[in-house]
Structure formats: structure tokens, C-alpha cells
């Protein structure tokens, strides 16, 4: 009983972060599971199985309160599904951990840029979706599957960096993530199977409880605060990954 309550708490905390600022559910959950000794492929499979439910709840909550730009959804979801399936298939034979420092270097720079843009007085947001969404979705889905997380930091951060309004970037990425995680989970089931149902159930329960509260936070927090939070989380997570890779 204590174990499942721990996983509920992890799922709740991870979804509050992810639903409010559009990232870090997978990275948060995967980091904790790996610290418990769960193998990388198994940890990623468990997290994505749980995310199928939590992203569905979170995406629906964002859609209901108007945080979703429908022009963005499929332009990032479809390539994300393709990249996610490929990443999940490769993870069964490749050391996914080796790829994280390279992605983290990119995210570190992007996080600093987002913080600078949030604090800059002449901030402007664009009404039209940015270009080059197909490669963005593909890379986000691929790295999410390989590293157990990364869809939000890569896709949300890039959209914000290109001027997408924070609430629409966060809400749209959350809804698209449902389709990406569903595809990744299906790929893991076909390749390595699925186990550790206590972990999955706890993460799902905590994430579903947190989803509506996180969506409200994304809607009502000021744009500048949201962007600063996003940039800060990206920088901290990226630095942590790089330091762990160097020290390991």
C-alpha cells in the first residue's frame, strides 16, 4: 500500500508540473523510477503507459477551458507518433541514456533564451502557428521514447521560443502528447511487453487527480510567469542531466 501511495504522489507532482508548464512529467517520473533501480526501457514503458491516461485527462482539461490551438495539434502529433514509435523500438537495443546530454545541451540554451524573452520588455506573441512543425514533432517524439521524457521540453520550449502564446503552446502540446504516448506505449507492448502495474496504476491515479488543477494554473498564471517557469525548469533539468552524465 505504501508503494502505490508513493507512486500516486510522484504522478500527482509530475502532472502538476507538466500540466501547468507543458513539460517534465516523463523526465520527473523516469528520474525517480531509475533511482529505484528500474531499467531504462522498463521505466520508459511504465511512464508512457501511465501518460496515456494522464495526458488524455490533461489534454481534455486544456481543451475544455480553451487552452488548445487546433491548428497545432495534428501538425505536431502525427510526426511525434512516428518518431515515438521509432524511438521506442530502438530503445530495446540502444543505450538511450547516451543521447540525453546532447539533447540537454540544446535545451539548456533554449531555456536561457526563453527566460530572456520572458523578461524582455518588448515581448510579442504570434497568432499563426510557426513553420517546421513536422521535424519538431518527430524529434520530440523520438527523444521522448528514448529518454523516458522530453516531448514537453523540446516541443513546448521551441514553440515558446518562436512566439506561440504560453497557454496555447502548453495546452496544445499536452493534447498532442496523448497520441504520442499512446503510440509509444503500443510499441513497447509489442517489443518488450508491459509489467510493474503497481507503478503504472499509481502514476495514473496521481496524474489524473492533478490534471484539472494544472490546466487551471496554465490558464490563469500570467504569460511572463509561465515562460519564466518553463525556462527555469528546462535549465535545471538540462543541467542536472549534463552533470550526471559527466560525473557518471
Secondary structure, DSSP 8 states (H G I E B T S, - for coil): -HHHHHHHHHHHHHHHHHHHHS--HHHHHHHHHHHTT--HHHHHHHHHHHHHHHHHHHHHHHHHTT---HHHHHHHHHHHHHHHHHHHHHHTTS-THHHHHHHHHHHHHHHHHHHHHHHSSS---BSS--S-HHHHHHHHHHHHHHHS--HIIIIIHHHHHTTB-HHHHHHHHHHHHHHHHHHHHHHHHHHT----HHHHHHHHHHHHHHHHHHHHHHHHS-HHHHHHHHHHHHHHHHHHHHHHHHH-
